[in-house]
Amino acid sequence: MTSIANWVYLLCAVLFILGLKNLGSAKTARRGNLLAMLAMLLAVVVTLLDQQILSFTFIFTGLIIGSAIGAVVAKKIQMTQMPEMVALFNGLGGAASALVASAEFFRGNGDLQISIVATICLSVLIGTVTLSGSLIAFAKLKGIMKGAPITYRGQHVINGLIVAMVLVFAIMLVLDPSNWKMLIGILALAAVLGITSVIPIGGADMPVVISLLNSYSGLAAAATGFVISNNILIISGALVGASGLILTNIMCVAMNRSLGNVLFAAVGSDGGSASGSTEQKQVTRYTAEDAVMMLDSAQSVIIIPGYGLAVAQAQHILQEMTEILMERNIQVRYAIHPVAGRMPGHMNVLLAEASVSYDLLYEMDAINDDFKNTDVALVIGANDIINPAARHKKESALYGMPILNVDKARTVMIVKRSLSVGFAGEDNELFYDDKTMMLFADAKKMVTEIVHALKA
């Protein structure tokens, strides 16, 4: 049975790799998910059979309860809540790895190889940091905690001391595997470290944090795979860890910032008013009818979705508007910034839910040069990713971040509820540009009014 299990594990590894490859494109993402799910199903079934488990009572009980919870959550979850759910899932993955590694430690009764004990320490550390860090990310995204960075004097020093204490406890445990209190100490310190590491990170950087925590959960799983000598857990954990790090790097490049700057610079705000500037500037309020006049005379329109689109659940009515414009032979495309929304790929998933054709979705690099030849750039709930301050304002947190060249379009329409700043805390000068039409309203309400006016 072991030889058969290894061949199936090899097949699972291939399916995982193909799944990840397909997840790299919006067109093939569904297929990628199916391949990865099939691989995981095969891996679980073969592992259970290969281990010759005598009683499946607890396994089937967990399977039924977990499946029921998953089905209900998947059915009821809103797209705006998807980032929170992903953060929570990352945390649960880390917790599972830490629990399995801990169980293996106590099952060994102090009679374990030094390498296994060291790996257990690593699994417990990474898994627990992932759990507590993910819970903080969940709280920030959910609004339970404020999204702005939470900092205090000596924060980095305290985190460094915690890491040093974890290292000391791990060495003591390796030297004396019977001293189980050291493992409990590592678990407690790791839980604190996860909290203190994530609270100073602002809401604008949550896509990077989610990617990084996802990578952590994979690394914890790989470490646990070494602990229990399970090849497919090592392979799948390594794949998740590596892909998460690659995605984290992509997010950092998209913001022109280093990972260290994201983790330690405490950049961002809750998205309130900019310090003193917005109240002194004046903008003209436009209506849906004004917007329709511009759209009717346009030959090309680029739509820029942001988190405000997700909050308003306006993707379906926006797709209806797109279909109306295309029926009038107006070229319509969507420009997707890598960090639009609250998690990687958030806008792609949101628009896919509204059956937007993948052919209409363009990444920033593929469409940025087209803005200068575009009649109308329609911004729905986006802010930082279109802020021209990123190009020239050196003291801004946005400085150097690649943005969508919305300001190059002939006319810019921005649907937004107010002049509030984005998560980077920087006032958007595009709001006050002479060619900008500010449409103040909830995204769904405004787009609905535009659709009605187009049909009139």
C-alpha positions in Angstrom: 0.0 0.0 0.0 2.9 2.4 0.7 4.2 2.2 -2.8 0.8 2.9 -4.2 0.4 5.8 -1.8 3.7 7.3 -3.0 2.5 7.1 -6.7 -0.8 8.7 -5.8 1.2 11.4 -3.8 3.2 12.0 -7.0 0.0 12.4 -9.0 -1.3 14.8 -6.3 1.9 16.9 -6.5 1.5 17.2 -10.3 -2.1 18.2 -9.9 -1.2 20.8 -7.2 1.4 22.3 -9.6 -1.0 22.4 -12.5 -3.6 23.9 -10.2 -1.2 26.7 -9.2 -0.3 27.3 -12.8 -3.9 27.7 -13.8 -4.6 30.0 -10.9 -2.2 32.5 -12.5 -4.9 33.6 -15.0 -8.5 34.7 -14.5 -9.5 32.6 -17.5 -8.2 29.3 -16.0 -8.6 30.0 -12.3 -11.7 27.8 -11.9 -9.9 24.9 -13.5 -7.0 25.5 -11.2 -9.2 25.3 -8.2 -10.8 22.1 -9.4 -7.4 20.5 -10.0 -6.1 21.5 -6.6 -9.3 20.3 -4.8 -9.0 16.9 -6.6 -5.4 16.6 -5.5 -6.3 17.4 -1.9 -9.2 14.8 -2.0 -6.9 12.1 -3.3 -4.2 13.0 -0.8 -6.6 12.8 2.2 -8.2 9.5 1.1 -4.9 7.8 0.4 -3.4 9.0 3.6 -6.3 7.7 5.6 -6.1 4.3 3.9 -2.3 4.1 4.1 -2.2 4.8 7.8 -4.5 1.8 8.5 -6.8 3.7 10.9 -8.9 1.3 12.9 -11.7 3.7 13.8 -13.0 6.4 11.5 -15.6 7.7 14.0 -13.9 10.9 14.8 -12.7 11.4 11.2 -16.2 11.1 9.8 -17.6 13.3 12.6 -15.1 16.0 11.8 -15.7 15.5 8.0 -19.5 16.0 8.4 -19.2 19.0 10.8 -16.5 20.7 8.8 -18.3 20.1 5.5 -21.6 21.5 6.9 -19.8 24.6 8.2 -17.9 25.1 4.9 -21.1 24.7 2.9 -23.0 27.3 5.0 -20.1 29.8 5.0 -19.6 29.4 1.2 -23.3 30.0 0.6 -23.7 33.0 2.8 -20.3 34.8 2.5 -20.4 38.1 0.7 -17.7 39.2 -1.7 -16.8 42.0 0.6 -16.1 39.5 3.4 -13.9 37.3 1.2 -10.6 38.8 2.5 -11.7 38.2 6.1 -12.5 34.6 5.3 -9.2 34.1 3.6 -7.4 35.5 6.5 -9.3 33.3 8.9 -8.6 30.2 6.7 -4.9 31.0 6.8 -5.0 31.1 10.6 -6.9 27.8 10.8 -4.3 26.2 8.6 -1.5 27.4 10.8 -3.4 26.2 13.9 -3.8 22.7 12.4 -0.1 22.4 11.7 0.8 23.6 15.2 -1.6 21.2 16.8 -0.5 18.2 14.8 3.2 18.9 15.6 2.4 19.3 19.2 0.4 16.1 19.3 3.4 14.3 17.8 5.6 15.7 20.4 3.5 14.6 23.3 3.0 11.2 21.7 6.7 10.7 21.6 7.0 11.0 25.4 10.3 12.7 25.2 11.9 10.0 23.1 12.3 11.9 19.8 15.2 12.6 17.5 16.8 16.0 17.9 15.9 16.9 14.3 12.3 16.0 14.9 12.1 18.1 18.1 13.7 21.1 16.3 11.2 20.8 13.4 8.3 20.6 15.9 9.5 23.8 17.4 9.6 25.4 14.0 6.1 24.1 13.1 4.6 25.3 16.4 6.3 28.7 16.0 5.2 29.4 12.4 1.8 27.9 12.8 0.9 29.8 16.0 2.3 33.1 14.5 0.1 32.5 11.5 -3.0 31.9 13.7 -2.7 34.9 15.9 -1.5 37.2 13.1 -4.4 36.0 10.9 -6.9 36.8 13.6 -5.5 40.3 13.9 -5.7 40.7 10.1 -9.3 39.4 10.3 -10.2 41.9 13.0 -8.7 44.8 11.0 -10.5 43.8 7.8 -13.8 43.2 9.7 -13.6 46.6 11.4 -13.4 45.1 14.9 -10.0 46.8 15.2 -9.0 50.1 13.5 -7.3 49.7 10.2 -4.7 52.3 11.0 -1.3 51.0 12.3 -1.1 50.5 16.0 2.4 51.4 17.3 4.1 51.9 20.6 7.5 52.8 21.8 10.1 50.0 21.6 7.9 47.8 19.4 10.7 46.4 17.3 12.9 45.8 20.3 10.1 43.9 22.1 9.5 41.7 19.0 13.2 41.0 18.8 13.3 39.9 22.5 10.3 37.6 21.9 12.1 35.9 19.0 15.2 35.6 21.1 13.2 34.0 23.9 11.6 31.5 21.5 15.1 30.5 20.3 16.3 30.0 23.9 13.2 27.8 24.7 13.7 25.8 21.5 17.4 25.1 22.3 16.4 24.0 25.8 13.7 21.7 24.4 16.1 20.2 21.9 18.6 19.5 24.7 15.9 18.0 26.9 12.9 16.8 25.0 11.1 15.8 28.2 10.9 19.5 29.3 7.5 20.0 27.7 7.0 23.3 29.4 9.4 24.8 26.9 7.0 23.9 24.0 4.1 25.6 25.8 6.3 28.6 26.3 7.1 28.7 22.5 3.4 28.4 21.7 2.5 31.3 24.1 5.4 33.6 22.8 4.5 32.8 19.2 0.9 33.8 19.8 2.1 37.1 21.2 4.6 37.6 18.3 1.8 37.1 15.7 -0.2 39.8 17.3 2.6 42.3 17.7 3.8 41.7 14.2 0.5 42.5 12.5 -1.0 45.3 14.6 1.5 47.9 13.2 0.5 47.2 9.6 -2.1 49.5 8.0 -5.2 48.6 6.1 -3.7 49.5 2.7 -1.1 46.7 3.2 -3.5 44.0 4.1 -3.2 42.3 0.6 0.5 41.8 1.3 -0.2 40.6 4.9 -2.7 38.0 3.6 -0.3 36.7 1.0 2.5 36.5 3.6 0.3 34.7 6.2 -0.7 32.3 3.4 2.9 31.6 2.9 3.4 31.1 6.6 0.6 28.5 6.7 2.3 26.6 3.9 5.7 26.6 5.6 4.1 25.4 8.9 2.4 22.6 7.0 5.7 21.6 5.3 7.5 21.5 8.7 4.7 19.3 10.1 5.1 17.0 7.1 8.7 16.4 8.1 7.6 15.8 11.7 5.1 13.0 10.7 7.0 11.8 7.7 4.3 12.6 5.2 5.6 13.4 1.7 2.5 15.0 0.3 2.2 17.4 3.2 5.8 18.4 2.7 5.2 19.0 -1.0 1.9 20.8 -0.8 3.2 22.9 2.1 6.3 23.9 0.2 4.2 24.8 -2.8 1.9 27.0 -0.8 4.8 28.6 1.0 6.7 29.3 -2.2 3.7 30.6 -4.1 2.7 32.8 -1.2 6.2 34.3 -1.0 6.1 34.9 -4.8 2.7 36.6 -4.5 3.9 38.7 -1.6 6.8 39.9 -3.7 4.4 40.7 -6.6 2.3 42.8 -4.2 5.3 44.6 -2.9 6.6 45.4 -6.4 3.1 46.6 -7.3 3.4 49.2 -4.5 7.1 49.8 -5.1 7.9 49.0 -1.5 10.1 46.4 0.2 8.6 43.7 2.4 10.5 45.2 5.3 8.8 48.6 4.7 5.4 46.9 4.7 6.0 45.1 7.9 7.8 47.7 9.9 7.1 51.2 8.5 3.5 51.5 9.9 2.1 53.1 6.8 -1.6 53.9 6.4 -4.7 55.2 8.1 -8.3 54.4 8.5 -9.2 56.3 5.4 -10.6 59.4 7.1 -10.0 63.0 6.0 -6.6 64.2 4.9 -4.9 66.5 7.2 -6.5 69.8 6.5 -6.5 70.0 2.8 -9.8 68.6 1.5 -12.0 71.1 3.4 -10.2 74.0 1.7 -10.7 72.7 -1.9 -13.8 72.8 -4.0 -15.1 70.3 -6.4 -18.2 70.3 -8.7 -20.8 67.7 -7.9 -22.1 65.9 -11.1 -25.2 63.8 -11.6 -26.0 60.5 -13.3 -27.5 62.4 -16.2 -24.2 64.4 -16.7 -22.3 61.1 -16.7 -24.6 59.6 -19.3 -24.1 62.5 -21.6 -20.3 61.9 -21.5 -20.7 58.1 -21.9 -23.1 58.5 -24.9 -20.5 60.6 -26.7 -17.6 58.3 -25.9 -16.0 55.8 -28.2 -13.9 54.1 -25.5 -14.4 53.6 -21.7 -12.0 52.1 -19.2 -13.6 51.1 -15.8 -11.3 51.1 -12.7 -12.9 49.0 -9.9 -11.9 49.5 -6.3 -12.9 48.3 -2.8 -15.9 50.7 -2.9 -17.4 48.5 -5.6 -17.1 45.5 -3.4 -18.6 47.3 -0.4 -21.6 48.5 -2.4 -22.0 45.1 -4.1 -22.3 47.0 -7.4 -20.7 44.5 -9.7 -23.9 43.1 -11.2 -25.4 46.5 -12.1 -22.0 47.6 -13.4 -22.0 44.7 -15.7 -25.5 45.6 -16.9 -24.2 49.1 -17.7 -21.2 47.6 -19.5 -23.5 45.5 -21.7 -25.6 48.6 -22.6 -22.5 50.6 -23.6 -21.1 47.7 -25.7 -24.4 47.4 -27.5 -23.9 51.0 -28.5 -20.5 50.0 -30.0 -18.6 51.7 -27.2 -15.3 49.9 -26.4 -15.4 49.0 -22.7 -12.5 47.5 -20.7 -11.6 47.0 -17.0 -8.2 48.1 -15.7 -7.2 45.9 -12.7 -4.5 47.2 -10.4 -2.6 44.4 -8.5 -3.5 45.7 -5.1 -7.1 46.9 -5.8 -9.4 45.6 -3.1 -8.4 44.0 0.2 -6.7 40.8 -1.0 -4.8 39.6 -4.1 -7.2 39.0 -7.0 -10.1 40.5 -5.1 -11.4 42.5 -8.2 -11.0 39.6 -10.5 -13.1 37.3 -8.3 -15.7 40.1 -7.7 -16.2 40.7 -11.4 -16.2 37.0 -12.2 -19.2 36.7 -9.8 -21.0 39.2 -12.1 -20.1 37.1 -15.2 -17.8 39.8 -16.6 -16.0 38.3 -19.6 -12.3 37.6 -18.8 -11.4 39.2 -22.2 -12.5 42.6 -20.7 -10.1 42.4 -17.8 -6.7 44.0 -18.3 -3.7 44.1 -15.9 -2.2 47.5 -15.2 0.9 47.0 -17.4 -1.3 45.9 -20.4 -3.6 48.8 -20.3 -1.8 51.8 -18.7 -0.6 53.2 -22.0 -4.1 53.2 -23.4 -5.5 55.8 -21.0 -4.2 58.7 -23.1 -6.3 57.5 -26.0 -9.4 56.9 -23.9 -12.5 59.1 -23.8 -13.7 58.2 -20.3 -12.0 56.6 -17.3 -14.8 55.6 -14.9 -13.5 55.0 -11.4 -15.7 53.0 -9.0 -14.6 53.2 -5.4 -10.9 53.3 -6.0 -8.5 55.9 -4.5 -4.8 55.2 -3.8 -4.3 53.2 -7.0 -5.2 56.2 -9.1 -3.6 59.0 -7.0 -1.0 61.1 -9.1 0.8 62.0 -5.8 2.5 58.6 -6.2 4.5 60.0 -9.1 5.9 63.3 -7.6 5.1 63.7 -3.9 8.2 62.4 -2.3 7.0 62.8 1.3 3.9 60.7 0.5 3.5 57.1 1.6 2.4 56.4 -2.0 5.5 57.8 -3.6 7.0 55.5 -6.2 4.0 53.2 -6.3 2.9 52.3 -9.9 -0.6 53.6 -10.4 -3.2 53.4 -13.2 -2.8 56.4 -15.5 -6.4 57.5 -15.1 -5.4 61.2 -15.1 -4.2 60.7 -18.7 -7.8 60.0 -20.0 -9.7 62.8 -21.7 -12.4 62.7 -19.0 -12.3 61.1 -15.6 -15.4 60.2 -13.7 -15.0 59.1 -10.0 -17.9 57.5 -8.1 -17.2 58.0 -4.4 -19.2 58.7 -1.3 -16.9 61.6 -0.2 -13.6 63.2 -0.6 -12.1 61.0 2.2 -8.5 59.8 1.7 -7.5 56.2 0.9 -5.8 53.8 3.3 -2.4 55.4 2.6 -3.8 58.6 4.2 -2.9 60.8 1.1 -5.4 63.3 -0.3 -6.1 62.5 -4.0 -5.3 65.5 -6.2 -7.2 63.9 -9.1 -10.4 64.8 -7.3 -9.8 68.4 -8.0 -8.6 68.2 -11.6 -10.6 70.3 -14.1 -11.4 67.2 -16.3 -12.6 65.2 -13.3 -16.4 64.6 -12.7 -17.0 63.7 -9.1 -20.2 61.6 -8.7 -20.8 61.5 -4.9 -22.9 58.5 -4.0 -22.8 54.9 -3.0 -21.4 53.0 -6.0 -24.5 50.8 -6.5 -26.9 53.7 -6.2 -25.0 55.8 -8.7 -24.4 53.1 -11.3 -28.1 52.1 -11.0 -29.1 55.7 -11.7 -26.7 55.8 -14.7 -28.2 52.5 -16.1 -31.7 53.9 -15.7 -30.7 57.1 -17.5 -29.1 55.1 -20.3 -32.3 53.1 -20.8 -34.5 56.2 -20.8 
